Amino acid sequence: MPKARSKKFKKRSFHGNRHRNSVPKNNVSTASATKLNTLESSDGLEYDFQELKGNRIIDIQTLLGVFSILSCPKCFATGLKLTEDSKEGLCSNFAIVCKCGFMAGFTSTPKENKKCSLNTLLVFGLRLMGRGFSAGMKLLCTLNLPYVCKKTFRIHELKLLEAVKYSCEENMKAASKEVQNLKKTTTCGVSVDGTWQRRGHMSLNGCVSVISIDTGKILDLEVMTQYCKMCEMNIKCDHECSNYKGSSGNMESVGAFRIFERSVMKRELQYTEYYGDGDSKAFLKVKDIYGEDTVTKLECIGHVQKRVGSRLRKFKKKPKDSVEKVN
């Protein structure tokens, strides 16, 4: 038998595809080269400023270091000063003063209608998380930032409340118009349900909503409360508070009656089909609101399925002792 080859062949080096025309080196362009050419053709500072947006947190010493780089070294060493004229929460009014007579003022954040929008965004973010003034003050103090006083915080809260009310009302008006265009009539079916801040019908705050069956959008809602902290502290408040007196379990019935009562005037609709839980007494309050027996009760399949299913599962799981005794 012939001997096996023990000689190892040297790996041939790759010289490119010889059957394709080579691309000249001048036309080869990489991503880094493209960026460098763009920066060289245009002003670099202008390009960066167009890309940067939003708010940033910056230390005062870092800001002074930036001024020392950008300004004249002689002026900065002799008499260039940065002063804070006034501050309104997170917004500060600064001024640069030099001994040569130069003086310029600027704000830390832009203003809209002579008011800082950053403070409103701070209050809005805290309210979205379900937090208030105390949580905001702890956060700002931890970050070593100027905090908003309680009076200013309350003013921004009331402004946000008015904006949310207006937006909510406009959306519900648009939803009612959509139902009218879809049904071609002023009658429609709605799903009515109530919710509370706390479980167990012991809550002081509740809300009842009416949702269209055809579009799935909210047509109206009623927020009810039995308690107002500002009224208890003898503080004059402009908003509507403590608009309900009674038990927490009866909130759903009262809220549904108020919504059905104003449906023709505010939404130009009649809610003639009532889809409810099955365990609510709200239907008895509204069944004769447009006339005798003008509102019909329709059960929700989901609630019926939940109750029947729970009963079947309860009887299916029998204890072993009872089975042995039967046998």
C-alpha positions in Angstrom: 0.0 0.0 0.0 1.3 3.5 -0.8 2.2 5.6 2.2 0.0 8.4 3.3 1.1 11.9 2.5 2.6 13.6 5.5 3.5 16.8 3.7 1.3 19.8 4.5 0.4 22.1 1.7 0.8 25.8 2.4 -2.4 27.8 2.5 -2.7 30.0 -0.6 -3.2 33.7 0.0 -6.3 35.4 -1.3 -5.6 38.0 -4.0 -9.1 39.2 -4.6 -11.6 38.4 -7.3 -9.5 38.6 -10.5 -12.6 38.2 -12.8 -14.2 41.5 -11.5 -13.0 45.0 -12.2 -11.3 46.5 -9.2 -12.8 49.6 -7.7 -10.5 52.6 -7.5 -9.4 53.5 -4.1 -10.5 57.1 -4.4 -14.2 56.1 -4.7 -14.2 53.9 -1.5 -16.0 55.7 1.3 -16.5 54.5 4.8 -18.9 55.7 7.5 -16.2 57.5 9.4 -14.9 59.2 6.3 -18.4 60.4 5.4 -18.9 61.9 8.9 -15.5 63.7 8.8 -16.2 65.1 5.3 -19.6 66.4 6.6 -18.0 68.1 9.6 -15.3 69.6 7.4 -17.8 71.0 4.9 -20.0 72.6 7.5 -19.5 74.4 10.8 -19.1 71.8 13.6 -20.7 73.8 16.4 -23.8 74.6 14.3 -24.2 70.9 13.5 -24.0 69.9 17.1 -26.5 72.6 18.3 -29.1 71.4 15.8 -28.9 67.9 17.1 -29.0 68.8 20.9 -32.5 69.3 22.3 -34.3 69.0 25.7 -33.2 69.8 29.2 -29.9 69.0 30.9 -28.7 69.2 34.5 -25.4 71.0 34.8 -23.2 72.0 37.7 -22.4 75.7 38.3 -18.7 75.0 38.5 -18.8 73.2 35.2 -20.7 76.1 33.6 -18.0 78.5 34.9 -15.3 76.2 33.4 -17.1 76.4 30.0 -17.2 80.2 30.2 -13.4 80.3 31.0 -12.8 78.3 27.8 -15.0 80.4 25.6 -14.3 83.9 27.0 -11.1 85.9 26.9 -8.6 84.6 29.5 -7.7 88.1 30.7 -11.3 89.1 31.3 -12.1 85.8 33.0 -9.1 86.2 35.3 -9.7 89.8 36.2 -13.4 90.5 36.5 -15.9 88.1 34.7 -18.6 87.1 37.1 -21.7 84.9 36.9 -24.6 86.0 39.1 -28.1 84.6 39.7 -30.5 87.4 39.7 -33.7 85.4 40.6 -35.1 82.0 40.4 -38.5 80.5 40.0 -38.4 76.8 40.9 -36.1 75.0 38.5 -35.7 78.1 36.3 -33.0 80.6 37.2 -32.1 84.0 35.7 -28.4 84.4 35.3 -26.3 87.4 34.3 -22.6 87.6 33.1 -20.9 90.8 34.1 -17.4 91.9 33.1 -15.2 94.9 34.3 -14.9 96.1 30.7 -18.6 97.0 30.7 -20.0 93.9 29.0 -23.1 92.5 30.6 -25.6 89.8 29.3 -28.5 87.9 30.9 -30.0 84.5 30.1 -32.3 81.9 31.7 -31.5 78.3 32.5 -34.6 77.1 30.6 -36.7 78.7 27.9 -39.9 80.5 29.0 -43.4 80.5 27.4 -45.6 83.5 28.1 -43.0 84.7 30.6 -43.3 81.5 32.6 -41.1 78.5 32.9 -42.6 75.4 31.4 -40.1 73.1 33.3 -41.9 73.6 36.6 -45.2 72.6 35.0 -43.5 69.5 33.5 -42.2 68.6 37.0 -45.6 68.8 38.6 -47.2 66.9 35.7 -44.6 64.1 36.0 -45.2 63.8 39.7 -48.9 63.6 39.3 -48.6 60.9 36.6 -46.7 58.8 39.2 -49.3 59.5 41.9 -46.9 61.7 43.9 -47.3 65.2 45.3 -45.3 68.1 46.7 -43.4 66.2 49.4 -42.1 63.6 47.0 -41.0 66.3 44.6 -39.2 68.2 47.3 -37.3 65.1 48.4 -36.2 64.4 44.8 -35.0 67.9 44.1 -33.2 68.2 47.4 -31.5 64.9 46.8 -30.3 66.2 43.4 -29.3 69.5 45.0 -31.7 71.4 42.8 -33.9 74.4 43.8 -37.3 73.2 44.7 -40.8 74.7 44.0 -42.7 76.1 47.0 -46.0 74.6 47.9 -48.1 77.6 46.7 -46.4 77.5 43.3 -46.9 73.7 43.1 -50.6 74.1 43.8 -50.9 76.8 41.1 -49.4 74.4 38.5 -51.7 71.6 39.7 -54.8 73.7 39.1 -53.6 74.7 35.7 -53.0 71.1 34.7 -56.4 70.2 36.1 -58.1 72.8 33.8 -56.1 71.6 30.8 -57.0 67.9 31.5 -60.7 68.8 32.0 -60.8 70.7 28.7 -59.0 67.9 26.8 -61.3 65.2 28.3 -64.5 67.1 27.5 -63.4 67.7 23.9 -62.5 64.0 23.4 -65.9 62.9 24.8 -67.7 65.3 22.5 -65.9 63.9 19.5 -66.8 60.4 20.6 -70.5 61.3 20.9 -70.4 62.8 17.4 -68.8 59.6 16.1 -71.6 57.5 17.6 -74.2 59.7 15.9 -72.6 59.4 12.5 -72.2 55.7 12.9 -75.8 54.9 14.2 -77.6 57.6 12.2 -79.8 58.0 15.3 -79.7 59.6 18.7 -80.1 56.3 20.6 -77.3 53.9 21.4 -76.2 51.3 23.9 -73.7 51.9 26.6 -71.8 50.0 29.2 -72.0 51.5 32.7 -69.5 50.7 35.5 -68.1 52.3 38.6 -64.7 52.2 40.2 -63.4 53.3 43.6 -60.1 54.4 44.9 -60.1 51.7 47.6 -61.6 48.3 47.6 -64.4 47.1 49.9 -66.8 50.0 49.3 -65.0 52.0 52.0 -63.5 54.6 49.6 -64.2 58.4 49.8 -63.6 58.8 46.1 -65.4 57.1 43.2 -65.9 57.4 39.4 -68.6 56.2 37.1 -68.0 55.9 33.3 -70.2 55.3 30.3 -68.6 53.6 27.3 -70.2 53.2 23.9 -70.9 49.6 22.8 -70.4 50.6 19.1 -67.1 52.4 19.3 -65.6 51.4 22.6 -64.9 55.1 23.5 -65.9 56.9 26.7 -68.9 59.2 26.2 -69.2 60.6 29.7 -67.9 60.2 33.3 -68.8 61.4 36.7 -66.2 61.8 39.5 -67.6 61.9 43.0 -65.9 62.5 46.3 -67.0 62.9 49.9 -63.9 64.6 51.3 -61.8 67.6 50.5 -58.6 68.3 52.5 -58.5 72.0 51.5 -62.0 72.6 52.9 -61.1 70.8 56.1 -58.1 73.1 56.5 -60.4 76.1 55.9 -58.7 77.0 52.7 -60.7 78.7 49.9 -60.8 76.4 46.9 -62.2 77.3 43.5 -62.8 73.8 42.2 -65.9 71.6 42.8 -65.4 69.3 45.8 -67.5 67.1 48.1 -70.1 66.7 45.4 -71.6 63.5 47.0 -72.9 62.6 50.5 -73.9 59.0 51.2 -72.5 55.5 51.2 -69.6 54.5 48.9 -71.7 51.6 47.5 -74.4 54.0 46.3 -71.9 56.0 44.3 -72.4 54.0 41.1 -76.2 54.5 41.2 -76.0 58.2 41.8 -73.2 58.7 39.1 -75.2 56.7 36.5 -78.3 58.8 37.2 -76.4 62.1 36.7 -74.8 60.9 33.4 -78.1 59.7 32.0 -79.9 62.9 33.1 -77.5 65.1 31.1 -77.0 62.9 28.1 -79.5 64.7 25.8 -78.3 68.2 26.8 -74.5 67.6 26.7 -74.1 64.6 24.3 -77.3 64.8 22.2 -77.8 61.0 22.8 -80.2 58.7 24.6 -78.7 55.7 26.3 -81.5 53.2 25.6 -79.6 50.0 26.1 -77.9 49.5 29.5 -75.1 46.9 29.8 -74.3 46.4 33.5 -72.7 44.1 36.0 -75.8 42.3 37.1 -75.2 43.1 40.7 -75.7 46.9 40.5 -78.8 48.9 41.4 -78.0 51.6 39.0 -80.4 50.3 36.4 -83.4 50.8 38.7 -82.4 54.5 38.9 -82.2 55.1 35.2 -84.8 52.8 33.6 -87.5 55.5 33.5 -85.3 58.5 32.9 -86.4 59.2 29.3 -90.0 57.9 29.9 -91.5 54.8 31.3 -89.4 51.7 30.6 -87.4 53.5 27.9 -84.1 51.9 29.0 -83.7 48.2 28.6 -81.3 46.0 30.6 -78.8 43.8 28.8 -76.5 41.5 30.8 -72.8 41.5 30.1 -71.7 38.0 28.9 -68.3 38.4 30.7 -69.9 38.9 34.1 -72.4 36.0 33.6 -69.5 33.7 32.4 -67.5 34.7 35.5 -70.3 33.8 38.0 -71.3 30.6 36.3 -67.7 29.5 35.9 -66.9 30.2 39.5 -70.0 28.2 40.7 -69.1 25.2 38.5 -65.5 25.2 39.7 -66.7 25.4 43.3 -68.9 22.2 43.0 -66.3 20.4 40.9 -63.7 20.6 43.7 -65.3 18.4 46.4 -63.3 17.3 49.4 -62.1 13.7 49.5 -63.8 12.9 52.9 -67.2 13.6 51.5 -66.6 11.3 48.6 -65.5 8.4 50.8 -68.6 8.8 53.0 -70.9 8.6 50.0 -69.1 5.4 48.8 
